[in-house]
Amino acid sequence: MKPNLSALDRAIRVVVAALFGYLYFAGIVTGAFGIILLVLGAVFVLTAIVSFCPLYAMFKFSTLKN
């Protein structure tokens, strides 16, 4: 796995994941949509930690400057 996420991309993913978590745990978004946001937030955090996005790799896209 070659990293394909820049520091800015990683930071944005963590902020969006935190927002999704807040929306769910504050009870603003509930039900199936809330669970979907929570799972998506977990995926964002995981991809930010490992600096690799499989979707970016599939489309041969990278925000990382070489």
ZISUL-V363397 format. One record per residue. OMEGA is omega in radians with two decimals (NA if undefined). Layout:
omega
OMEGA
OMEGA
This chain:
omega
3.09
-3.14
3.12
3.12
3.08
3.12
3.12
3.11
3.12
-3.14
3.12
3.13
3.14
3.13
3.12
3.10
3.10
3.10
3.10
3.11
3.10
-3.13
-3.13
-3.03
3.05
3.11
3.13
3.09
-3.09
3.08
-3.08
-3.14
3.09
3.11
3.12
3.11
3.13
3.11
3.11
3.08
3.10
3.10
3.12
3.13
-3.14
-3.14
3.10
-3.13
-3.07
3.12
-3.11
3.08
-3.14
3.12
3.06
-3.12
-3.13
3.14
3.14
-3.12
3.12
3.04
-3.13
3.09
3.13
NA
